[in-house]
Amino acid sequence: IASGVNDHSVHEIVWYKRTFQKPEHQPDENILLHFGAVDFQSTVWINNQEIGGNTGGHVPFSFDITPYVTAGENTLTVRVYDGQDARQPRGKQSVSGRSEYIDYHCTTGIWQTVWLEVVPIMRIDDIRITPLVQENCFSITSILHAPTMRWQLEIAIFDEGHEIVRVSKESNAAVISMRIPLDYPKLWSPDNPHLYTFEVSLASNGKVHDCITSYGGLREIRIDGNTLLFNNEPLYLAMVLDQGYWPESGLTAPTDAAMRKDVQIMKRYGFNGCRKHQKIEDPRWLYWCDKLGLLVWSEMANARAWDSQAEQWLLAEWERAIRRDYNHPSIVAWVPMNESWGVSGLHDDHPGQFAYIEHIVTTTRRLDSTRPVVDNDGWEHTDITDMCTLHDYTPNSSKLKDRYHSMITEG
């Protein structure tokens, strides 16, 4: 729908082709081609030369196209294969490709932004921002696209445009970590979504190679006994189940304004959070959650069948999703699986499927130890989930009270 083609029939193979002008760049710069998300398996050519591919329909990928472009006009070609394979991480996309029951039409091909970026060859490739509320500081790790040599990294933190702290560090490593204390810290919360701005610069021998800007919020989510604490206070979650599909454009939001309005409506109706259901959402939507103050449970788009290939596909995407979204203060929980989708053998204590779920949980914790993990939201849990969740579809409150009478009266 968002493409303008408005064809709901199944096309397992689609092609894209367009021309573009080579952007101006210096000899010490690279030209990167970024894809926000392309569902499901992509192959990319520049000027009829294959430059690479990607598997996974919900996470970004990029290529250095500097060696392939020429002065003037260039041609970009993309082939996408999206078979109706139940093992693919597909979320709410119907296995048949057509809207059925609670599922939607399939989304094939490019559904997030594609853009070119000119960057320094020696650059800051990524940063990892960890808020440490107990210590009133941020831990910031910078991952360089550069060799191991003598580097100077400088980080400045701004509060509403005013610089409040600036620190620097010399290191011989290509991964540099720094802890930056704040004298009068302001916490991020749904009621007060306070964000700090970070400027990070990379230099060597007095020459600045790269400078990037990002943001972060100082907040903490943790479990103490049977209590979920947010910034050391008990947290009651009043959340919306948000599937992230748009009437006019399907999986793709029609505009940035629509994403902002989506968050504003949830807050207007008194909710403090959202479980983004079966979708790795566009990072721009997460930006508005950070900016406006909406808590998010981030949930992976699941497959509908299980075998070793299904495990590999889901784990590969899930790991990349966590890395992409780690810095968002709005995200307060990771949810790799929902209601045993694709792993219905859990109901019969299938040992292989239970081992698979536990593997996803431990993998998630290796990537992020700061947020709780819900292993299989709402359905059969393993022994290592951080929270036990229950999805009950009882249609009214009186029946719900009857069902849980003993729990309510006896505790």
URLINTA-V858490 format. One line per field, one symbol per residue. psi: psi as a letter, one per 40 degrees, with the letter a starting at -180 (. if undefined). burial: 1 if it has 9 or more other ideal C-beta (glycine too) atoms within 8 Angstrom, else 0. A space follows every 50 residues. Layout:
BEGIN
psi = ???
burial = ???
END
This chain:
BEGIN
psi = ddeedfheihhdhiiihiiihhihiidfiihihihdhhhdhihhihfehh eaiihheeiiiiihedeeiiibhihhhhhhhgigheeihebehideeihh beiiiihhaheiihiihhiidhihdiihhhhgddefihhhhhhigiihah ihhhhhhihfehheihiihhieiehhiihhihdgihihiddgghhihhhh ihihfehhdihihaiihhihhihhbehhhhfeihhhhgiihhefihdeeb dhididddddddddddddeeieihhhhfhhihdddddddddeghihhhhi hiieihadddddddddddddddddedehddheihgdihffhefeeddffh dddddddddddddddddheeiihhdgheahiaeeidhhihhhfheidddd dddfddddde.
burial = 01000000010001010000010000001111111111111111111000 10010111111010100110000111111101010111111111101100 00111111111100010111011100111111100111111111010000 11111111100000100010000101011101000011110011111111 11110000110101111111101000011110000000100101010011 11100001110111011000111111111111111111110111111111 11110100011011111111110111111111111111111110110001 00110111111111101100111111101011001010000000000011 10000000000
END
